[in-house]
Amino acid sequence: MLSSVALVTGLALAALAAALHVFIFWMESVAWDGPAARRTFGPATDAEVELTRPLAYNQGFYNLFLAIAAGLGVLLVALGHRAVGATLVLAGVVSMLAAAIVLFTAFPDKRAAAIKQGTLPLLATALVTIGLLAS
């Protein structure tokens, strides 16, 4: 019973992490010059926006691909393909968590963002792993 609750909760958190990363994709790759991206990521001037646009665009797609992996994994587990689905979920959320750790350690001024970015993947990783090991 505990294993089922842990797995389902972990999968729900993985889905939320995927949704967050789709939003990050949108800000970085679609709306880089918008107020949400400027507020979140800090390009203040139009010149900074244009200078960083190619990097943000590319990084946004990394976030989208991680979200797709995690989201597809959740769907596959729900459809009964537990091994493949769990592998995709963990590949996605562990990569999200690793990126948050890199951000946290490399840029002290971005630690709050790293914590926001990494909390859902951390919890999803722990609970999915517990759910799988306990079953």
N, C-alpha and C positions, 0 to 999 in steps of 0.2 A: 504494500500500500504506500509506504513512504517513498519507495522508488518511483512509483507512478506519479505521485504528487511532485516530487523533485523534478522528474523529467518534464512533465507538463508545464510546470512553472518555469523551468529553464527554457523550454521552447517558446513560451509566451514572451519571456525577456529577450530571447534571441530575435523574435519577430519585432519587438519594440526597438532593439538595437538596429535592425535592418531598416526600419522606418526612419529612425534618426539619421542613418547614413544616406538614405535617399534624399532626405531634406538637405543634408550637407552637400550632396551632389548637386542639387538644384541651386543652392547658393553659390557654389564654386564654379559650376559649368554653365549655368543658364543665367543667373542673376548676379553675377560678380560685381556689377556696378550699382546694385540696389542697396537700399538702406540696411537690410538685414545682414547682408554679407559685409558691408563696411563696418557695421557695429560689431559683428562677431569676429571678423578676421583683421580689421584694422587698416585696410588701404584708405587713406584719408583724402588724398587728392586725386583728381582725374588722371594725372600723370602716373601716379602709383598704381591705379586701377589698370591702366593700359600696359604698364610695365610687367605687372604680375599676372595679367589675364591668361597667358599661355600656361603658366605653371599651375594656376588655380584650375583651369579647364581640365588639364591632365589629372590632377589630384582628385578632382571631383569624380572622374570616371573610375578611379581606383576605389573610391567610397561606394560608388554604385555597384561595382562588381562584387565587392565584399557583401553588400546588402543582398544582391541576387543569390550569392552562394548560401548565405544564412537563410534567406526566405525560401529558396527552393528546398533546402534541407528540411526546414520545418514542414513544408508541404509533403515531402516524401515520407517523413516519419508519420505524418497524419494519414497517409495513404497505405501505411503498412510496410514501407521499405525502410525499416529501421536502421540497418547498418549503413547503407548509402546516405540516407538522410542525416543521420547523426554525424557522419564524417563531414558532410558539407556544412552542417551547422557549426561544428567545432572548427573547421578550417576558416569559416567566415568570422566567427566571434573571437577566436584566438588571434587572428590577424588584426582585427579591430583593437583588441586589447594591447597587442604588441605595438601598434602605431600610437596608442595613447601613452604607453610607457616611454616610447622614444620622445614624444612631445613633452612629457613631464620632465624627463631627465635632461633634455637638450635645451629647453627654453623655460627657465624659471618664471618668466613673466606670463607663460601660457599654462601654468599648472592648473588653474581653475578650469580652463577649457579641457585639458587632458583628463581631469577627474570626471567632468560631465561626459566626455566622449568614451571613457573607459569603464564607467560603473556598470552599465547594462551588460556589456560583453563579459566583464569579470563575473558578475552574478550568473549570467547565462552559462558560461563555461563551467563554473563550479556546480551548478544544479544539474545541468545535463550530464556532466561526468558522474556525479553522485547517483543520479537516476539510472544511468547505464550500468555502473558498477554494482549497484544494490539489487539489480534485477536478475 
